[in-house]
Amino acid sequence: MKLAWRLILMLLLPVCEISGAVTRVKELAALEGVRDNQLTGYGLVVGLNGTGDKRQTVFAAQSLANMLNRMGVAVNPNAMQAKNVAAVMVTATLPPFAQPGTRLDATVGTIGDASNLQGGQLLLTSLRGPDGQVYAVAQGAVLTAGFVAGRAGSSQTVNHPTAGRVPAGAIIEQAPPSVIPEHRMRWQLLRADFTTASRLAAAINGRFAANRPAVAKAVHAGAVDVEVPAEWKARTVEFVAAIEALTLDSDRRQRLVINERTGTIVLGKDVRIAPVSILHGSLAVEVLTRFDVSQPEPLSDGKTTVTPNVGVGIKEDNAKIVQLKEGSTVEELVRGLQKIGATPREVIAILQSLKSAGALDVEMEVI
């Protein structure tokens, strides 16, 4: 399948970073200790239509036998052949300050040789945190985003039928360990930057310490320590909310994102390019194979033969040049490259060369 190359220039860039963007503190930093927690568990999915684990997956049969033994049914796991059962790993994300009784989405994935979880039912599964404590239990119908149609060699698979979700299938049993802010707190920047940390401390001091000693101090590029003022110590939740609502000019570096697999380029429109000349040319080499057929004379003992005739052709276009003046933008560059017929793959190579030559001052990321 041929990939479709795409060139994307973002005019308004919430994704690409631009300097001087007014942003809420809530989008730039988070309170230290207020974080998500990962949960995981091992369980069984039953009710499959013959697409479960085979005899090679011995732990699925052992798990089923153990579960039946706890229910008073003694079964030898070596004598079992249950094709409607699959062993799965169950994961979920526990948000901070989550309370018992709250429901979460759970994700399941096969760990054996089951081929499809469509129509399956996840049995009661304990979800544990890194400390080994059970924080939630999951159970419910598994919804897969894929399916398998057909039989044997004539089958079609869409997406991944060996993984699925149990919407709202996990129930929280105990609250996660979360830091409750008291007299002092630390704000962690989502992207470490000395300038942004300094501006964050200045914004907090300007709001809560206008005529008093500073309450906020930038520790380093990734953290700002805040002392809760006396009048807010009984209202720390409101104090945190007030800080989250503050706005400041976040200082962020320009970024060039290139995805060579899909041919996607994301770059700010107003990114400036240093004075530079770009020489563009292409060399095409084409190899052609023609088969010549040799027929024998009538009534002769000769045989028909096929001889390949290989030819090589080389075509080199005239060099094309794009000249950019001082202060030119990426938009002007792309328009110039389009005029000379450059493909997105060639544009990617040119941008990478500009970055290496020092004419493009951006942070390049290839994904």
ABEGO torsion letter per residue (X at the ends): XBBBBBBBBBABBAABBBBGBBBBAAAABBBBGBBBBBBBBBBBBBGBBGABBBAABAAAAAAAAAAAAAAGBBBBAAABBBAABBBBBBBBBBBBGBBBGBBBBBBBBBABABABABGBBBBBBBBBBAAGBBABBBBEBBBBABBBBEBEABBBBBEBAABBBBBGABBBABBBBBBBBBABBBBBBABBBAAAAAAAAAAAAAAABAABBBABBBABAABBBBBBBAAAAABAAAAAAAAAABBBBBBBBBBBBBBAAAGBBBBBAABBBBBBBBBBBBBBBBBBBBBBBBBBBBGBABBBBBBBBBBBBBBBBBBBBBBBBBGBBAAAAAAAAAAAGBBAAAAAAAAAAAAAAGABBBBBBBX
